[in-house]
Structure formats: structure tokens, C-alpha cells
Amino acid sequence: MTAEITLEIMSPEERIMSRKVYGVTLPGIAGSFQVLRNHAPLITALTAGDIRFMLEDSSVHSVTISGGFVEVIDNKVTAIVEI
């Protein structure tokens, strides 16, 4: 089984992480939403909360943010955030 989405989380100062994941849940300004493989292209603002993602071994991890923006395109999720 191979990971399906590339997740990149960056702050203005540094790259926080970049890895293959199976799904991502993000704290959108209108509520949390999930991104899975082949999600429609999207750019939206993020609010304070946790970016949660699942790895190949089914473990769930998170990064706490205070806000930012996310772009979803071609099975790649790029979040520019403030920690």
C-alpha cells in the first residue's frame, strides 16, 4: 500500500514537514474539512486548530496551527501556516 497524497506544511520561516499521507483534516474557516485522493482543486483560509493526517501504518498525527492558507491540487496539499 502506498501513500496517496503529498502533504507539505510550511511557515514563513521554515518547512515544517513534507511527507506522503493517506488523508488530511484541516481547520477551515467554515469548519473542519477532509482531503482525500483526487480532491477537487481548492484554495482556502485556515483558522486556529490542528492539521491531522494519517500515515501508512494508520497512525494519526497532528500539527497545531494558529491560522494560514491551504492549496489542494493534483493530490498535493500545501499549507502555509503560522504556528
C-alpha positions in Angstrom: 0.0 0.0 0.0 1.4 3.4 -1.0 0.6 6.8 0.3 -1.8 8.8 -1.9 -1.3 12.5 -1.1 1.7 14.7 -0.6 1.3 17.0 2.4 3.6 20.0 2.8 3.3 22.2 5.9 5.3 25.4 5.8 5.6 28.5 7.9 7.1 31.8 6.6 10.3 30.9 8.3 10.8 27.1 7.5 9.4 23.9 6.1 7.7 22.1 9.0 7.1 18.8 7.2 6.8 17.2 3.8 5.6 13.6 3.5 3.2 11.1 1.9 -0.1 10.7 3.8 -3.5 8.9 3.2 -5.8 11.8 4.3 -5.7 15.2 5.8 -8.2 17.0 8.0 -7.8 20.8 8.1 -9.4 23.6 10.3 -11.2 25.6 7.6 -12.7 29.0 8.5 -16.2 27.5 7.8 -15.4 24.3 9.8 -13.1 21.3 9.5 -12.8 19.5 6.2 -11.0 16.4 4.9 -8.9 16.0 1.8 -8.5 12.6 0.3 -7.0 11.3 -3.0 -8.4 13.1 -6.1 -9.9 16.0 -4.2 -11.1 18.9 -6.3 -8.7 21.9 -6.6 -9.1 24.3 -3.7 -7.6 27.3 -2.1 -9.0 28.5 1.3 -8.1 30.1 4.6 -7.4 28.1 7.7 -8.2 29.1 11.3 -6.6 28.1 14.6 -6.7 24.3 15.2 -5.0 21.1 14.3 -4.0 19.7 10.9 -4.5 16.0 11.3 -3.0 13.4 8.9 -3.0 9.6 8.7 0.2 7.6 7.8 0.6 4.2 6.1 0.5 2.4 9.4 -2.9 4.0 10.2 -1.4 6.2 12.9 -2.8 9.7 13.1 -0.6 12.7 13.8 -1.2 16.4 14.1 0.3 19.9 13.8 -1.3 22.7 15.8 -1.6 26.0 13.9 -2.9 29.5 14.6 -4.1 30.1 11.1 -3.0 30.2 7.4 -3.9 29.1 3.9 -4.0 25.8 2.1 -3.9 24.9 -1.6 -5.1 21.5 -2.8 -4.2 20.5 -6.4 -3.2 17.2 -8.1 -3.1 15.1 -4.9 -0.8 17.7 -3.2 -1.8 19.7 -0.1 0.3 22.7 0.6 -0.4 24.6 3.8 1.3 27.9 4.6 0.7 28.4 8.3 1.5 30.3 11.5 2.4 28.1 14.4 
